[in-house]
Every structure is written in C-alpha cells, then in structure tokens.
C-alpha cells in the first residue's frame, strides 16, 4: 500500500471515498512508456512515482478479475507530432523502439489489453479512444466506470478521461498515479479541474 497525502490542489475538490474496483469497472493505464519517464525523449518529471501506485491498482483489479487496458503511443517514424515534421514534440515512442516500451517496473499482467494510439502518420491522438477500439471493447465487457492513471495529466490522461466521459462512462481519476508535463507550471492543475468540471471523480486514498 502506498502512503498518500492530499495536495493543496486537491483540497478544493470533493474526494471520492467509496471503494474502487467494483463490478463493471475497468482499469485504464495511460502511456507509462520509457520515453515519457525520466531519461526518456519526452520524460515527465517524477513520472516514475506513478508506477508503484498503478502496480497496486493492477493487483486489486486482477484479484477482482476486472478488465485492464494499457494505452501506448505507437508512432510511425515520420509522425506529424514530431518537431522535424512540423509538430510540437521531440521524436518519441516510435513503434518497436525501446522508448515505446512500457516501463519494465510496470507489472502488467499477461492478459492485459494493449491499445495502440497515434499510429496514423497524419493524426495526433492524445486520447486512448481516438482511432482505437477501446470504447467498443469496454462496451462488450459491460464496463460503465473506468479507473484512470498514467502519463501525462495535461495531455493523454486529460483527453482519455474527457472522451470516456463524453461516451457516457463514469470516471475515477487516480491523482496519486498521474504526473503532468507542465509546459506551463499550472497545466496539470488546470487539467485536473477540467476533468472534475466535466464529471470525473477524484480518488486520492491509499490503494
């Protein structure tokens, strides 16, 4: 179990206290890939801190036999998001590269479903739902609530959560299992506010 505290950012929100990982829930792990971790081509500060929390969530979901999904950027070498192609970001998460692999410290079960995104050269895809079969898979499993953690709060986590809500799913955001890029110092805080205002519930309790 990971000890947690309530940050000043979260004190303005009503925190979810009910048990997580009940029937009809699913766990979505967003982009815990080497290139998004410290030392990677697009490393997020303190990104490694999400891993033990997510590993605890994986154990709980596995014990309850709940579906689990792990999204990953899986870009072609000439993807439009790369600076050399007129995009915003340094080259990252090229399909098949070491940087695109999940962290070796992430304890993914063998039966987890991998969701590849950003596979189209000409389309940016921050959301795990964009251009993927994720929603269809969740519907087939009878999922009505998703538990979300990963990287980065202000991009792929934000867009995945918003799309989940827009598609009628309830969302619990694991705030101890997310970290932000923070191109601007408060981007992560703004992203959390956007998700909460849209209807996401905050979970900041020990897992």
Phi, psi and omega in degrees: 000137182262126178287139183226164173223162181270120181283160178304326180300318187279344183294344179275354184247153171284124184268140179290128181248343184292158180300141174260165182065067173246181182304141180074013173266160171218152176260129174243119179256121188258112162054045176274072187247155186303321181292341179263000179258160180310131184096347178276171183297336179223049187295137178262130181304133178064019183300328181297340182294340181285338191294311179297326178294314179296321178300321176296321178295319178301316180298317179295314180297321179295318179299328181264004178057043180264151179293145180228142181227140175235116177275154174209141166294134184217071193273147166290161185296337182252035185295146185294341182281348184281141182306317183294346177251017178090008182269194186265331195247153170296159178305131182206153172050046174290131184310128178087354181274163177297325180294335180276348181287150173294152176305138179292345178275350178279122187269068182286132177288159183295332185265011178292147178266124179269130179247110178274133178227163182069029183276343179273123183307324190263006183229129170282145182215094178280331185272142174293349179265341187284116178071020181233176180260016187300312182299316179300318180294319178297317179297318180297330180274356181073025181284132174238357176216137179242142176255123192236133171211164178141207188227138358249147184311314190270005178226273188287325174295311179306308184291326177294316179296314181299317179294322177299314179295318179297335179265015172086009178270145169280150184226133166248124181262121180275092188290342174278354183241027176226150174217151187252154171292314179057057170304322166251144190305332183252017181299320179296316179297319178296321179296317177300316179299317178300317181293318179293316179299330180281340177130358178292148176258142181267133172238118184230023180270163173302143179276000000 
